[in-house]
Amino acid sequence: MIIESLLDTDLYKFTMMQCVLHQFPDAQVTYRFKCRTEGVDMRPFIDEIRAEIDHLCTLTMTEDELAYLGSLRFIKSDFVEFLSLFHLKNKYVTVSEDPTANSGIAITIEGPWLHTILFEIPILAIVNEVYFRHAMPVPDRQEGLKRLRAKIEMIKNEPDNGNLKISDFGTRRRFSKAWQKEVIQTLVDELGRGYFAGTSNVLYAKEFGLIPLGTMAHEYLQACQALGPRLRDSQTYGFQMWAKEYRGDLGIALADVYGINPFLKDFDMYFCKLFDGARHDSGDPFNFGERMITHYAANKCDPRSKTLIFSDALTVPRIIELYRRFNHRIRLGFGIGTNLMNDLGPTPLNIVIKMVRANGQPVAKISDTPGKGMCEDETYLAYLRQVFGLDPAP
């Protein structure tokens, strides 16, 4: 089967889950799957996907896995105890045909946030691997390694590359579990831990002795639209509740749930000093970097003491461009997803699972990149744009 461990997911799922346990234990949510790639028909694979999800729901944490999570400085003992009793329940997931969907299928996850939050990453990994198992039954491993080694050489040959570090953020869109493992092994062997900072995948961080990376995702700040006291304050409320949970640890704030302008308005001097940095995931990364450096300086923070994480559709050439622009001006990190873990020849799938409701209320992400937003209620989306002072959607 594809997923054999609940650790085979991104770290930020566990960090958000711990926050949900302590701060929002009663929240109810709905997630939906979306395939942005045109011309993909996944209807023949529905039974296979369902069987993989059924197997996922049989998994529990081993003592060794619990001990590993407990060894992370920000994971609390009561959360580890909760995970020792935890398993995913397939009653919260439905997979069905949908002739109106791009891919021909619909996947809905609905139930308590605490008990559904771990579904997203493994289900996306399942859909990817099932699809490519049929689209490319014999993977072109040599082509994949050739492309990977070309990326490694670009990083090694970059002048003044002492601060250039990349990370694996590719679990959700990997070609396969086996390929992700081989890519990580190659990066460790040929790039080394000096340039390879770590992985968001908790299982492979454990296996390879790497640093597990991640803080918060879009769903966390989206849920705060329904869980906070006032919609306009939902972003600051999310940051405050994160700080309440982690007390200064895991201090990378996600910057693009409402776009760069509302983020900068809310990310005031208090948050500039409290958080270690910010993650970019949509819009022009060069504009984002310049504006963040200016913003930090205007809020009495030395930008060189702060970190920017770039994670939006990165390639190594784009990373080098960003590195040359911002190196020595601010600390940098680069999380590569699809281009690292699904570059063997076939066109990768652009698939997501996004939260669309929390506590019965619509929630939304307003992206700086057209097409990356997702909301089922256009009236709510228009209201959200108005509340945050954004122009109406084109």
HELIX and SHEET records of a PDB file:
HELIX    1   1 LEU A   11  GLN A   23  1                                  13    
HELIX    2   2 ARG A   43  PHE A   45  5                                   3    
HELIX    3   3 ILE A   46  LEU A   56  1                                  11    
HELIX    4   4 GLU A   63  SER A   71  1                                   9    
HELIX    5   5 SER A   77  SER A   84  1                                   8    
HELIX    6   6 ASN A   90  TYR A   92  5                                   3    
HELIX    7   7 TRP A  113  THR A  116  1                                   4    
HELIX    8   8 GLU A  120  ALA A  135  1                                  16    
HELIX    9   9 ARG A  141  ASN A  157  1                                  17    
HELIX   10  10 THR A  171  ARG A  173  5                                   3    
HELIX   11  11 LYS A  177  THR A  186  1                                  10    
HELIX   12  12 LEU A  187  LEU A  191  3                                   5    
HELIX   13  13 VAL A  202  PHE A  208  1                                   7    
HELIX   14  14 HIS A  218  LEU A  227  1                                  10    
HELIX   15  15 LEU A  231  ASP A  233  5                                   3    
HELIX   16  16 SER A  234  TYR A  246  1                                  13    
HELIX   17  17 ILE A  260  ASP A  266  1                                   7    
HELIX   18  18 MET A  269  LEU A  274  1                                   6    
HELIX   19  19 PRO A  285  ALA A  298  1                                  14    
HELIX   20  20 PRO A  303  SER A  305  5                                   3    
HELIX   21  21 VAL A  316  PHE A  326  1                                  11    
HELIX   22  22 THR A  338  MET A  341  1                                   4    
HELIX   23  23 GLU A  378  VAL A  387  1                                  10    
SHEET    1   A 5 VAL A  93  GLU A  97  0                                        
SHEET    2   A 5 ILE A 105  PRO A 112 -1                                        
SHEET    3   A 5 GLN A  28  CYS A  35 -1                                        
SHEET    4   A 5 ILE A 351  ALA A 358 -1                                        
SHEET    5   A 5 GLN A 361  PRO A 362 -1                                        
SHEET    1   B 7 ILE A 211  PRO A 212  0                                        
SHEET    2   B 7 PHE A 196  THR A 199  1                                        
SHEET    3   B 7 ILE A 166  ASP A 168  1                                        
SHEET    4   B 7 ARG A 331  ILE A 336  1                                        
SHEET    5   B 7 THR A 307  PHE A 310  1                                        
SHEET    6   B 7 GLY A 277  HIS A 280  1                                        
SHEET    7   B 7 ILE A 252  LEU A 254  1                                        
END                                                                             
